[in-house]
């Protein structure tokens, strides 16, 4: 009887080790797949489109975005992405990249920011925002994440983002922390970064926007958050809403010092 129990335990252990090795191999395979595609990341096409859109006079006012202030002064793009979201005195709001671009498109070019915010992802001016985000983030590639926390509103949004991150609800009783609140979790054979701290260069916040191979689309951080809410079975809180920006502040501040690789390549 003891011998049979020992054999059963040994077989169970072997099965567990084999399953772990298989999963680990799959995870490594995904990493190798991404590495092979890096040199031909389709995000480069969106970057080129975004740069052109930044410099081309558009909208009712026929003006370019070259005087848009992303936080480092009018027209300064390099280094701006790694310091967003941040507080802007002219709007008296904490804004992420997409909401700031909406402000510039409305004030400089004459677009209707509210209508753009209601537009479906990858349609109309939403596609414009995705391309602009790809180019602007690429201009800061290799720089370290350094979101400012000097303004009271920036610190307030960090705390709001933290609350939103850990808030559980919906039919599945999920929160952002359900997937990204501790280390060692995975989904569909992919490791899930722990976003309550700095998960490492280009793994979490510092990797978005990114090109999604599975859908053949460029996803901004706003779209990434939209999909997270969908998976939690929550209603989407709205494009460029305060809660999405607050989550960006929370994750971005936690990613301090991580090297930006955006726009990255995702499954």
C-alpha positions in Angstrom: 0.0 0.0 0.0 2.8 2.4 0.9 4.6 1.5 -2.4 1.4 2.3 -4.4 1.0 5.6 -2.5 4.6 6.5 -3.3 4.2 5.7 -6.9 1.0 7.8 -7.1 2.7 10.7 -5.4 5.7 10.5 -7.8 3.5 10.4 -10.9 1.5 13.4 -9.6 4.7 15.3 -9.0 6.0 14.4 -12.4 2.8 15.6 -14.0 3.0 18.9 -12.2 6.6 19.5 -13.2 5.7 18.6 -16.8 2.8 21.0 -16.8 4.9 23.8 -15.4 7.7 23.1 -17.9 5.2 23.1 -20.7 3.7 26.4 -19.6 7.1 27.9 -19.1 8.1 26.8 -22.5 5.0 28.4 -24.0 5.8 31.7 -22.2 9.3 31.6 -23.5 8.0 30.9 -27.0 5.8 34.0 -26.9 8.8 36.1 -25.8 10.8 34.6 -28.7 8.0 35.3 -31.1 7.9 39.0 -30.0 11.7 39.2 -30.3 11.5 38.0 -33.9 8.9 40.6 -34.8 10.6 43.5 -33.1 12.6 44.6 -36.2 9.4 44.8 -38.2 7.0 46.1 -35.6 4.0 47.4 -37.6 3.8 50.2 -35.0 6.4 52.0 -37.1 3.7 52.6 -39.8 1.5 54.2 -37.1 4.4 56.3 -35.9 5.0 57.7 -39.4 1.3 58.4 -39.8 1.3 60.1 -36.4 4.2 62.4 -37.2 2.5 63.4 -40.4 -0.7 64.1 -38.6 1.1 66.2 -36.0 2.7 68.5 -38.6 -0.2 68.7 -41.1 -2.8 71.6 -40.8 -6.1 70.0 -40.1 -9.6 70.6 -38.7 -11.9 73.6 -39.1 -9.1 76.0 -38.3 -6.6 74.3 -40.7 -3.8 74.4 -38.1 -1.2 71.8 -37.2 -0.6 70.4 -33.7 3.0 71.8 -33.6 2.1 74.3 -30.9 0.4 71.7 -28.7 1.9 71.7 -25.2 2.3 68.2 -23.9 3.8 69.4 -20.7 7.3 70.4 -21.6 6.4 73.5 -23.7 4.6 74.1 -27.0 5.8 71.7 -29.7 8.2 69.8 -27.4 7.5 66.0 -28.0 10.7 64.2 -26.9 10.5 63.3 -23.2 6.8 64.3 -22.9 5.4 60.8 -22.9 7.3 59.5 -19.9 5.9 62.4 -17.8 2.3 61.8 -18.6 -0.4 62.0 -17.1 0.4 65.3 -15.4 -1.4 68.5 -14.3 -2.0 71.3 -16.9 -2.7 74.8 -15.7 -4.5 75.9 -18.9 -7.2 73.2 -18.5 -6.8 73.0 -14.7 -6.9 69.2 -15.1 -4.7 66.2 -14.8 -4.5 64.8 -18.3 -3.0 61.8 -20.0 -1.7 61.8 -23.5 -5.1 61.2 -25.2 -7.0 63.7 -23.2 -4.3 66.3 -23.7 -4.4 65.7 -27.5 -8.1 66.1 -27.4 -7.7 69.5 -25.8 -5.1 70.6 -28.4 -7.2 69.3 -31.3 -10.2 71.3 -30.0 -8.4 74.6 -29.1 -5.8 74.7 -31.9 -7.6 72.9 -34.7 -11.3 73.4 -33.9 -12.3 69.8 -33.6 -15.2 68.8 -31.2 -13.4 66.9 -28.4 -16.7 65.6 -27.0 -17.7 64.0 -30.3 -14.3 62.4 -30.8 -14.5 61.0 -27.3 -17.8 59.3 -28.2 -16.3 57.8 -31.5 -15.6 54.1 -31.5 -11.9 53.0 -31.2 -10.0 52.8 -34.6 -12.7 55.0 -36.3 -12.4 58.5 -37.5 -10.4 60.8 -35.3 -10.0 58.0 -32.8 -7.7 56.4 -35.3 -5.9 59.8 -35.5 -5.4 59.7 -31.7 -3.9 56.2 -31.9 -1.4 57.2 -34.5 -0.4 60.4 -32.7 0.0 58.4 -29.4 2.3 55.9 -31.3 4.6 58.6 -32.6 4.7 60.7 -29.5 5.5 57.7 -27.3 8.1 56.5 -29.7 9.9 59.9 -29.4 10.5 59.0 -25.7 11.6 55.4 -26.3 14.5 54.4 -24.0 13.8 57.2 -21.5 12.8 56.5 -17.9 9.2 56.9 -16.6 9.1 60.0 -14.4 5.6 61.2 -13.8 5.5 64.4 -11.7 3.8 64.5 -8.3 4.5 68.0 -7.4 1.0 69.4 -7.8 -1.7 68.6 -5.3 -4.0 67.4 -8.1 -1.4 65.0 -9.3 -1.1 63.5 -5.8 -4.9 63.4 -5.5 -5.2 61.5 -8.8 -2.6 59.0 -7.6 -4.8 58.2 -4.6 -7.9 58.1 -6.7 -6.2 55.7 -9.1 -5.1 53.5 -6.3 -8.7 53.2 -5.0 -9.9 52.5 -8.5 -7.2 49.8 -9.0 -8.3 47.9 -5.9 -12.1 48.5 -6.3 -13.9 45.2 -6.7 -17.3 44.9 -8.3 -19.4 43.7 -11.2 -20.8 40.2 -11.7 -17.3 38.6 -11.4 -16.3 40.7 -8.4 -13.1 41.7 -10.2 -10.7 44.6 -9.8 -7.6 45.6 -11.6 -5.7 44.0 -8.7 -7.3 40.7 -9.4 -4.9 40.2 -12.3 -2.2 42.8 -11.6 -2.1 43.0 -7.8 0.6 40.4 -7.1 3.5 38.6 -8.7 3.4 35.2 -10.2 0.1 35.3 -12.0 -0.5 34.4 -15.6 -3.4 34.2 -18.2 -3.4 32.4 -21.5 0.2 31.3 -20.7 1.4 34.9 -20.4 2.8 36.4 -17.2 0.8 39.2 -15.7 2.9 42.1 -14.4 2.4 43.3 -10.8 1.4 46.9 -11.4 1.4 47.9 -7.7 5.1 48.3 -8.0 7.6 48.6 -10.8 7.3 45.4 -12.8 10.4 46.1 -14.8 11.4 47.9 -18.0 8.7 47.8 -20.7 6.5 45.2 -19.1 3.6 47.1 -17.7 2.7 50.8 -18.1 5.9 51.6 -19.9 5.0 49.3 -22.9 1.8 51.1 -23.9 0.6 52.2 -26.5 1.3 48.9 -28.3 0.5 47.1 -31.6 -1.8 44.1 -31.0 -0.8 41.3 -33.4 -4.1 39.4 -32.6 -6.3 42.3 -33.8 -3.9 44.0 -36.2 -4.5 47.3 -34.5 -2.7 50.0 -32.5 -4.0 50.2 -29.0 -3.5 53.3 -26.8 -3.6 53.2 -23.0 -7.2 54.4 -23.1 -8.1 51.4 -25.3 -6.1 49.0 -23.1 -8.1 50.2 -20.1 -11.3 49.8 -22.0 -10.5 46.2 -22.6 -9.6 45.6 -18.9 -13.0 47.0 -17.9 -14.6 44.7 -20.5 -12.9 41.7 -19.0 -14.0 42.7 -15.5 -17.6 43.0 -16.9 -17.7 46.6 -15.8 -19.4 49.4 -17.9 -16.7 51.4 -19.6 -16.3 54.7 -17.7 -15.8 56.8 -20.9 -12.9 57.8 -23.1 -10.4 60.1 -21.3 -12.6 60.1 -18.1 -11.1 61.0 -14.7 -11.0 57.4 -13.5 -9.0 56.2 -16.5 -6.6 59.1 -16.1 -6.3 58.4 -12.4 -5.4 54.8 -13.1 -2.8 56.0 -15.5 -1.3 58.2 -12.8 -1.2 55.3 -10.3 0.4 52.9 -12.7 2.7 55.5 -14.2 4.1 56.7 -10.8 4.6 53.1 -9.7 6.6 52.5 -12.9 9.1 55.3 -12.0 12.5 54.5 -13.5 11.2 51.9 -15.9 12.5 52.3 -19.5 9.8 53.1 -22.0 9.6 50.7 -25.0 6.4 52.1 -26.3 4.9 51.5 -28.8 5.6 47.9 -28.0 4.4 44.7 -29.6 1.8 42.6 -27.9 0.0 39.3 -28.7 
